[in-house]
């Protein structure tokens, strides 16, 4: 298929492009800068959707989390994607949503559970899902909303916990876990996320919501210990603060049945692969923490 990908230059977008090209798909990569630059208005998107078979919508702005106003542009952008697709008779669309649409806690979430996002980011992603449902019902489209688990991968240039742990462990610095953690969060290697997205876009006449998860849910302490073990680092400090996160994990059985998706990497296997990639770099910087 000829597939347009919004946000192709982003962290996940790069994995998705490689995955699709490996399976023979032709990619039109859209971003705000570069070869196929777009401002994501309907008029701009119409130019790129003329002879496209399917769309994968990954583009999104990340806010600080405090106000829904930081995410309103994402909601408008998502409707523009759907509207431009409708203008060009493109029905097969994959929308990247998140596990954060669920409230979390000690419950294995399925797609039939109530969405109760507890962050502005989760609220904005759920609103994108609702738009997808609207276009499916009103315009007979096949929009698939994928609720992706917490994504990690190689060389993501920020200080989110896993990335910071990997960089510190590689440099044999101390990993700091603030408490004897109990909350388990489901993680997904970016390669598995990309495979799930490919499976979804290849399921041309299927619509609806799907959980796309990894093989296991882990505590922050378990994550730190695995990363240290793989990267041969013995420096770990565990604090006594009160835990500030809650568990979040889900069932991907529906995606297994309908999309034939199953995660291929355990967390440790993914870290082993990332470690090999890190060893090829000249330096592995630890970014200034803010």
C-alpha positions in Angstrom: 0.0 0.0 0.0 0.9 3.6 -0.3 0.7 5.0 3.2 0.9 8.5 4.6 2.3 8.8 8.1 1.8 12.0 10.1 4.7 12.7 12.6 7.1 10.5 10.7 10.2 12.2 12.0 9.2 11.6 15.6 10.5 8.9 17.8 7.8 6.3 17.0 7.4 7.5 13.5 10.9 6.4 12.6 10.3 2.9 13.9 7.0 2.7 12.0 8.5 3.8 8.7 11.2 1.2 8.9 8.7 -1.5 9.8 6.4 -0.7 6.9 9.2 -0.4 4.4 10.5 -3.8 5.5 7.1 -5.2 4.4 7.1 -3.5 1.0 4.8 -0.5 1.7 5.5 2.9 0.1 5.6 5.7 2.6 4.6 9.4 2.3 6.2 10.8 5.4 4.6 14.0 6.7 6.0 16.4 9.3 6.1 20.1 10.0 9.6 20.4 8.5 11.5 18.6 5.8 10.6 17.1 2.4 6.8 16.7 2.8 6.2 19.6 5.2 2.7 20.4 6.2 1.0 22.7 8.6 -1.7 20.0 9.0 -4.6 22.1 7.7 -7.2 20.2 5.7 -6.0 22.1 2.6 -2.4 21.2 3.1 -3.2 17.6 3.8 -5.4 17.3 0.7 -2.3 17.8 -1.4 -0.6 14.7 0.0 -3.7 12.4 0.2 -4.5 12.4 -3.5 -3.4 8.9 -4.3 -2.9 7.4 -0.8 -4.3 4.0 0.3 -4.1 4.5 4.0 -3.1 6.9 6.8 -1.2 6.4 10.0 -1.7 9.3 12.4 1.1 9.7 14.9 1.6 13.5 15.0 1.0 15.2 18.3 2.4 18.0 20.5 3.4 17.0 24.1 2.4 19.6 26.7 3.5 19.9 30.3 0.3 18.3 31.4 -1.3 21.2 33.4 -3.9 22.5 30.9 -6.1 21.1 28.2 -5.4 24.2 26.1 -1.9 22.8 25.5 -3.5 19.8 23.7 -6.3 21.5 21.7 -4.2 21.8 18.6 -3.8 18.0 18.6 -7.6 17.5 18.6 -8.0 19.9 15.7 -5.1 18.3 13.9 -6.7 14.9 14.3 -10.0 16.1 12.8 -8.2 17.7 9.9 -6.5 14.3 9.2 -9.9 12.6 9.2 -11.6 15.3 7.1 -8.8 15.3 4.5 -9.0 11.5 4.3 -12.8 11.8 3.7 -12.2 14.3 1.0 -9.9 11.8 -0.8 -12.0 8.7 -0.1 -9.4 7.2 2.2 -11.2 5.0 4.7 -8.3 3.0 6.3 -6.7 5.0 9.1 -4.7 4.1 12.2 -4.8 6.6 15.1 -2.1 6.3 17.8 -3.9 6.6 21.2 -2.6 5.6 24.6 -3.0 3.4 27.7 -3.4 6.7 29.5 -7.1 6.8 28.5 -7.6 4.3 31.4 -7.8 5.4 35.0 -5.2 2.8 36.1 -5.0 0.7 39.2 -4.8 -3.0 39.9 -7.1 -3.9 37.0 -6.4 -5.6 33.7 -8.2 -3.2 31.3 -10.0 -4.3 28.2 -11.5 -2.2 25.4 -14.9 -2.6 26.9 -13.9 -0.9 30.2 -14.8 2.7 30.7 -12.3 5.3 29.6 -11.4 7.5 32.5 -8.2 9.4 31.7 -6.6 11.1 34.6 -4.2 13.4 32.7 -4.8 16.1 30.1 -2.7 14.1 27.6 -5.0 11.1 28.1 -8.1 13.3 27.8 -6.9 14.7 24.5 -6.1 11.3 23.1 -9.5 10.0 24.1 -11.1 12.9 22.3 -9.2 11.8 19.2 -10.7 8.3 19.6 -14.2 9.8 19.9 -13.6 11.7 16.6 -12.6 8.4 15.0 -15.8 6.8 16.2 -17.8 9.7 14.8 -16.2 9.4 11.4 -16.6 5.6 11.4 -20.3 6.0 12.1 -21.1 9.1 10.0 -18.8 8.4 7.0 -18.4 4.6 6.9 -14.6 4.8 7.6 -12.3 2.2 9.1 -10.5 4.2 11.7 -8.6 2.0 14.3 -7.6 3.6 17.6 -4.6 1.9 19.1 -4.2 2.3 22.9 -0.4 1.8 23.1 1.3 0.9 26.3 4.2 3.1 27.6 6.7 3.1 24.7 10.4 2.9 25.0 13.2 2.5 22.5 16.7 3.4 21.3 18.1 7.0 21.4 15.0 8.9 22.4 16.4 12.3 23.4 14.7 13.1 26.6 14.9 12.3 30.3 11.8 10.2 30.8 12.6 7.6 33.4 13.5 4.6 31.2 15.7 6.8 28.9 17.5 8.3 31.9 18.0 4.9 33.5 19.5 3.5 30.2 21.8 6.4 29.8 23.0 6.4 33.4 23.5 2.6 33.4 25.5 2.8 30.2 27.7 5.4 31.8 27.9 3.4 35.1 26.2 6.1 37.1 23.7 5.5 39.9 20.1 4.8 39.1 17.8 6.4 41.7 14.5 4.8 42.4 12.6 7.0 44.9 10.8 4.2 46.7 10.4 0.4 47.2 8.0 0.6 44.2 4.9 -1.6 43.9 3.0 0.0 41.0 3.4 -2.0 37.8 3.2 -0.3 34.4 3.0 -2.0 31.1 5.8 -1.2 28.7 6.1 -1.8 25.0 9.3 -1.7 22.9 8.9 0.7 20.0 9.5 -2.2 17.5 6.5 -4.0 18.9 4.4 -0.8 18.8 5.4 -0.4 15.1 4.5 -4.0 14.4 1.1 -3.5 16.0 0.5 -0.4 13.9 1.5 -2.3 10.7 -0.9 -5.1 11.6 -3.6 -2.6 12.1 -3.1 -0.7 8.8 -3.0 -4.0 6.9 -6.4 -4.9 8.4 -8.1 -2.7 5.9 -11.7 -3.1 6.7 -11.6 -3.3 10.5 -12.4 -0.4 12.7 -12.6 0.2 16.5 -10.4 0.4 19.5 -7.5 -2.0 20.3 -5.1 -2.3 23.2 -1.5 -2.8 22.0 0.6 -3.9 24.9 4.0 -5.5 25.7 4.8 -8.8 27.4 4.8 -7.7 31.0 4.1 -4.9 33.5 7.0 -3.9 35.7 7.7 -1.7 38.8 10.2 1.1 38.5 12.6 -0.9 40.7 12.2 -4.0 38.5 13.0 -1.8 35.4 16.1 -0.3 37.1 17.4 -3.8 38.0 16.9 -5.2 34.6 18.6 -2.3 32.9 21.5 -2.5 35.4 21.9 -6.2 34.8 21.9 -5.9 31.0 24.3 -3.0 31.0 26.6 -4.4 33.7 26.0 -1.6 36.1 26.0 -2.1 39.9 25.0 1.4 41.0 21.5 1.6 42.4 19.9 3.7 45.1 16.5 3.1 46.5 14.7 5.8 48.5 11.9 5.8 51.1 9.6 8.4 49.5 5.9 7.6 49.0 5.1 6.2 45.5 3.4 8.8 43.3 2.4 6.5 40.4 -0.3 3.9 40.1 -0.4 0.6 38.1 -1.5 0.6 34.5 -1.8 -2.5 32.4 -4.2 -4.1 30.0 -5.2 -7.1 27.9 -4.2 -7.2 24.2 -6.4 -10.3 23.4 -8.7 -8.4 21.0 -5.7 -7.2 19.0 -4.4 -10.8 19.0 -7.7 -12.2 17.6 -8.6 -9.5 15.1 -5.2 -8.0 14.1 -3.0 -11.0 14.7 -0.8 -8.8 16.9 1.4 -10.3 19.6 4.5 -8.6 21.2 7.7 -10.3 20.3 10.1 -8.7 22.8 10.3 -9.1 26.5 11.5 -6.0 28.4 14.9 -7.6 28.9 15.3 -8.7 25.3 14.5 -5.1 24.2 17.0 -3.6 26.6 19.7 -6.1 25.3 19.0 -4.9 21.8 19.1 -1.2 22.7 22.3 -1.8 24.7 24.0 -3.1 21.5 22.8 -0.1 19.6 24.1 2.3 22.3 27.5 0.6 22.1 27.8 1.8 18.5 27.5 5.5 19.5 30.5 7.6 20.1 29.0 9.0 23.3 25.8 8.5 25.3 25.0 11.8 26.9 22.9 12.3 30.0 20.8 15.3 29.3 20.4 18.1 31.8 17.5 17.3 34.1 14.8 19.9 34.4 
